[in-house]
Amino acid sequence: MAETEEKRPAKTQWHTICRMDDLDPMWGEAALVGSKQIALVRLPGDRIFAVDHWDPVARANVIARGIVGSKGGMPTIASPIHKQVYALETGECLSDPEAAAISTYDVRITDGQVEVNA
């Protein structure tokens, strides 16, 4: 990059996905954002997380069908195929530090609608 060029800030693009009431607590749902599949997980207290639906170990879009739980007080989702456990907040694979992480996305609720920045 030339010295005179400025870095551009990352583009923020919020996408309305569904109503918060469409999501059941402790259960994942898949959504399509453009050409990207994401998994939404609603936890008690109306905390909602958005992560990749793509499981990098199983090489399939299955994360939304995973088992929602916690590890060390951290909310998690376990792949339904090989059972790798991913932190919903960071995407880190907690059960295998050598495994690839999954991407996480910012979520906000606006007038009862779930919006994801993807």
Stockholm file with secondary structure:
# STOCKHOLM 1.0

chainA/1-118         MAETEEKRPAKTQWHTICRMDDLDPMWGEAALVGSKQIALVRLPGDRIFAVDHWDPVARANVIARGIVGSKGGMPTIASPIHKQVYALETGECLSDPEAAAISTYDVRITDGQVEVNA
#=GR chainA/1-118 SS CCTTCCCCCCCCCEEEEEEGGGSCBTEEEEEEETTEEEEEEEETTTEEEEEESEETTTTEECGGGSEEEEETTEEEEECTTTCCEEETTTCCBSSCTTSCCCCEEEEEEETTEEEEEC
#=GC SS_cons         CCTTCCCCCCCCCEEEEEEGGGSCBTEEEEEEETTEEEEEEEETTTEEEEEESEETTTTEECGGGSEEEEETTEEEEECTTTCCEEETTTCCBSSCTTSCCCCEEEEEEETTEEEEEC
//
